[in-house]
């Protein structure tokens, strides 16, 4: 989805399954599931989960906003399932 330039936004660094890095600019009010839409097919055909933090924890609630999930400026790592 396109970013709303009038709403607060952040950049999230995403580490893909193949080790490549992707930076996604997203609104803080967007659901975490929108991050998956930005990643799209760049993750390949494998199923994955989003993890963040240390120690890495799986992000379970994809309906939460980016801000509610604590992903403002975060690094997210895809883990193969």
N, CA and C of each residue as an Amber inpcrd file, in Angstrom:
protein
   243
   0.8370000  -1.2110000   0.0000000   0.0000000   0.0000000   0.0000000
   0.8630000   1.2500000   0.0000000   0.3960000   2.2960000  -0.6390000
   1.1880000   3.5310000  -0.6730000   1.2670000   4.1670000   0.7140000
   2.3560000   4.8820000   0.9460000   2.5630000   5.5370000   2.2370000
   1.8370000   6.8840000   2.2380000   1.2360000   7.2360000   3.3710000
   0.5650000   8.5230000   3.5290000   1.6090000   9.5180000   4.0230000
   1.9840000  10.4990000   3.1680000   3.0480000  11.4340000   3.5680000
   2.6520000  12.3520000   4.7190000   1.3500000  12.4530000   5.0150000
   0.8810000  13.3330000   6.0910000   0.8150000  12.6350000   7.4420000
   0.9950000  11.3120000   7.4590000   0.9290000  10.5390000   8.7080000
   2.3460000  10.1700000   9.1530000   2.5520000   9.9660000  10.4620000
   3.8740000   9.5560000  10.9450000   4.3040000   8.2290000  10.3030000
   5.5740000   8.1530000   9.9460000   6.0750000   6.9380000   9.2940000
   7.4300000   6.5590000   9.8740000   7.8970000   5.3820000   9.4910000
   9.1870000   4.8810000   9.9540000   9.7980000   4.0250000   8.8550000
  11.0670000   3.7300000   8.9930000  11.7400000   2.7900000   8.0990000
  12.0670000   1.5360000   8.8970000  11.7640000   0.3810000   8.3200000
  12.0340000  -0.8940000   8.9660000  12.9950000  -1.6810000   8.0810000
  14.1050000  -2.1310000   8.6730000  15.0740000  -2.9510000   7.9400000
  14.6050000  -4.4000000   8.0070000  14.4780000  -5.0270000   6.8420000
  14.0020000  -6.4070000   6.7710000  15.1150000  -7.2790000   6.2160000
  15.4580000  -8.3440000   6.9410000  16.4470000  -9.3150000   6.4640000
  15.6730000 -10.4710000   5.8540000  15.8300000 -10.6510000   4.5260000
  15.1040000 -11.6860000   3.7990000  15.7230000 -13.0610000   4.0380000
  15.0290000 -14.1090000   3.6190000  15.5090000 -15.4830000   3.8160000
  16.8410000 -15.7340000   3.1200000  17.0610000 -15.0460000   1.9830000
  18.3040000 -15.2450000   1.2410000  19.4450000 -14.3860000   1.7730000
  19.2180000 -13.6720000   2.8810000  20.2540000 -12.8510000   3.4980000
  20.2820000 -11.4160000   3.0070000  19.5410000 -11.1160000   1.9400000
  19.5140000  -9.7430000   1.4370000  18.7300000  -8.8590000   2.3860000
  19.0320000  -7.5560000   2.3290000  18.4060000  -6.5830000   3.2160000
  17.4760000  -5.6990000   2.4010000  16.3280000  -5.3880000   2.9670000
  15.3320000  -4.5530000   2.3280000  14.9100000  -3.5040000   3.3510000
  14.8260000  -2.2400000   2.9440000  14.3400000  -1.2080000   3.8530000
  12.9500000  -0.7990000   3.3810000  11.9750000  -0.9300000   4.2850000
  10.5860000  -0.6260000   3.9600000  10.1670000   0.6280000   4.7140000
   9.6810000   1.6260000   3.9820000   9.1310000   2.8310000   4.6100000
   7.6280000   2.6000000   4.7410000   7.1160000   2.7660000   5.9620000
   5.7270000   2.4050000   6.2520000   5.1660000   3.3630000   7.3020000
   3.8540000   3.6020000   7.2390000   3.2030000   4.4390000   8.2550000
   3.0940000   3.6790000   9.5710000   3.2360000   4.4070000  10.6780000
   3.1490000   3.7810000  12.0040000   1.7630000   3.1960000  12.2620000
   0.7330000   3.7490000  11.6070000  -0.6370000   3.2760000  11.8240000
  -0.9860000   2.0740000  10.9510000  -0.1280000   1.7180000   9.9840000
  -0.3900000   0.5650000   9.1210000  -0.3050000  -0.7250000   9.9310000
  -1.1200000  -1.7360000   9.5600000  -0.9940000  -3.0220000  10.2490000
   0.3170000  -3.7070000   9.8810000   0.8060000  -4.5640000  10.7540000
   2.0500000  -5.2980000  10.5030000   1.9160000  -6.1240000   9.2130000
   0.7020000  -6.5830000   8.9040000   0.4860000  -7.3750000   7.6850000
   0.8780000  -6.5980000   6.4270000   0.8140000  -5.2560000   6.4820000
   1.2150000  -4.4420000   5.3310000   2.7080000  -4.6100000   5.0530000
   3.4810000  -4.9120000   6.0900000   4.9120000  -5.1640000   5.9110000
   5.1030000  -6.3760000   4.9990000   4.2900000  -7.4000000   5.2020000
   4.3350000  -8.5880000   4.3450000   4.0100000  -8.2640000   2.9040000
   3.0980000  -7.3040000   2.6930000   2.7580000  -6.8920000   1.3330000
   3.9500000  -6.1990000   0.6770000   4.7010000  -5.4160000   1.4450000
   5.8920000  -4.7550000   0.9090000   6.9680000  -5.7810000   0.5610000
   7.0880000  -6.8160000   1.3840000   8.0900000  -7.8560000   1.1420000
   7.7160000  -8.6430000  -0.1090000   6.4190000  -8.9470000  -0.2470000
   5.9050000  -9.6150000  -1.4390000   6.6500000 -10.8780000  -1.7880000
   6.9620000 -11.0340000  -3.0550000   7.6070000 -12.2570000  -3.5440000
   9.1260000 -12.2110000  -3.3800000   9.6680000 -11.1310000  -2.8150000
  11.1190000 -11.0420000  -2.6330000  11.6220000 -12.0710000  -1.6260000
  10.6940000 -12.6590000  -0.8750000  11.0900000 -13.6720000   0.1060000
  11.1900000 -15.0530000  -0.5330000  10.8520000 -15.1630000  -1.8150000
  10.8930000 -16.4560000  -2.4890000   9.6080000 -17.2220000  -2.2610000
   9.6680000 -18.5060000  -2.4850000   8.4760000 -19.3590000  -2.3900000
   8.2920000 -19.9640000  -1.0070000   9.3010000 -19.8650000  -0.1440000
   9.2410000 -20.4970000   1.1670000   8.3060000 -19.7520000   2.1200000
   7.6450000 -20.4910000   2.9920000   6.8210000 -19.8860000   4.0380000
   7.7490000 -19.2990000   5.0930000   7.3190000 -18.2080000   5.7100000
   8.1580000 -17.5610000   6.7130000   7.3120000 -16.9130000   7.7930000
   7.9740000 -16.5890000   8.9100000   7.3840000 -15.7760000   9.9720000
   8.2700000 -14.5550000  10.1390000   7.6880000 -13.4900000  10.6690000
   8.4420000 -12.2750000  10.9610000   8.9090000 -12.3440000  12.4090000
  10.1870000 -12.0250000  12.6410000  10.7060000 -11.9780000  14.0080000
  11.3680000 -10.6280000  14.2340000  11.3980000 -10.2050000  15.4880000
  12.0240000  -8.9340000  15.8330000  12.4730000  -8.9850000  17.2840000
  13.4390000  -8.1490000  17.6210000  13.8920000  -8.0260000  18.9990000
  15.0330000  -8.9690000  19.3270000  15.4790000  -8.8810000  20.5810000
  16.5310000  -9.7720000  21.0650000  16.1530000 -10.2640000  22.4450000
  16.0390000 -11.5600000  22.6560000  16.1660000 -12.5860000  21.6130000
  15.0120000 -12.4820000  20.6250000  15.2410000 -12.9100000  19.3840000
  14.2000000 -12.7660000  18.3630000  12.9060000 -13.4700000  18.7580000
  11.8110000 -12.7430000  18.6630000  10.4970000 -13.2960000  18.9750000
   9.6150000 -13.1920000  17.7380000   8.8100000 -14.2070000  17.5170000
   7.8970000 -14.2000000  16.3710000   6.8220000 -13.1450000  16.6030000
   6.5480000 -12.3520000  15.5820000   5.4840000 -11.3570000  15.6390000
   4.1880000 -12.0920000  15.3150000   3.3680000 -12.3080000  16.3460000
   2.1700000 -13.1340000  16.2120000   0.9730000 -12.3640000  15.6590000
   0.7400000 -11.1480000  16.1570000  -0.4730000 -10.4060000  15.8180000
  -0.2100000  -9.4610000  14.6510000  -0.5000000  -9.9310000  13.4390000
  -0.2540000  -9.1290000  12.2420000  -1.2900000  -8.0250000  12.0630000
  -2.3160000  -8.0130000  12.9050000  -3.3420000  -6.9860000  12.8380000
  -2.9840000  -5.7380000  13.6370000  -1.9950000  -5.8590000  14.5280000
  -1.5400000  -4.6970000  15.3030000  -0.9140000  -3.6750000  14.3610000
  -0.9450000  -2.4170000  14.7850000  -0.2560000  -1.3960000  13.9900000
   1.2520000  -1.5680000  14.1820000   2.0110000  -1.0010000  13.2560000
   3.4730000  -1.0440000  13.3310000   3.9290000  -0.4600000  14.6680000
   3.2860000   0.6330000  15.0900000   3.6590000   1.2750000  16.3520000
   3.3160000   0.3770000  17.5480000   2.1080000  -0.2180000  17.5650000
   1.6950000  -1.0860000  18.6730000   2.6080000  -2.3050000  18.8010000
   3.1190000  -2.7890000  17.6710000   3.9930000  -3.9630000  17.6850000
   5.4290000  -3.6020000  18.0590000   5.6980000  -2.3120000  18.2790000
   7.0370000  -1.8790000  18.6860000   8.0590000  -1.9480000  17.5650000
   7.5990000  -1.7630000  16.3170000   8.5070000  -1.9000000  15.1780000
   8.9990000  -0.5620000  14.6280000   8.8030000   0.5150000  15.3630000
   9.2630000   1.8210000  14.9060000  10.7880000   1.8300000  14.8110000
  11.3130000   1.8540000  13.5900000  12.7590000   1.8570000  13.3780000
  13.4300000   0.5230000  13.6460000  12.6560000  -0.5420000  13.7150000
  13.1810000  -1.8560000  14.1020000  13.8250000  -2.5970000  12.9310000
  14.4760000  -3.6890000  13.2740000  14.9490000  -4.6370000  12.2660000
  14.0900000  -5.8840000  12.4050000  13.5620000  -6.3400000  11.2700000
  12.7330000  -7.5340000  11.2360000  13.4740000  -8.5870000  10.4310000
  13.4970000  -9.8070000  10.9390000  14.1810000 -10.9100000  10.2670000
  13.1420000 -11.9660000   9.8980000  13.1830000 -12.4150000   8.6400000
  12.2950000 -13.4900000   8.2210000  12.9190000 -14.8170000   8.6470000
  12.1080000 -15.7100000   9.1950000  12.5560000 -17.0530000   9.5810000
  11.7000000 -18.0490000   8.8340000  12.3770000 -19.0000000   8.2090000
  11.6970000 -20.0550000   7.4590000  10.9150000 -20.9460000   8.4280000
   9.7180000 -21.3550000   8.0150000   8.9270000 -22.2770000   8.8550000
   8.7480000 -23.6060000   8.1680000
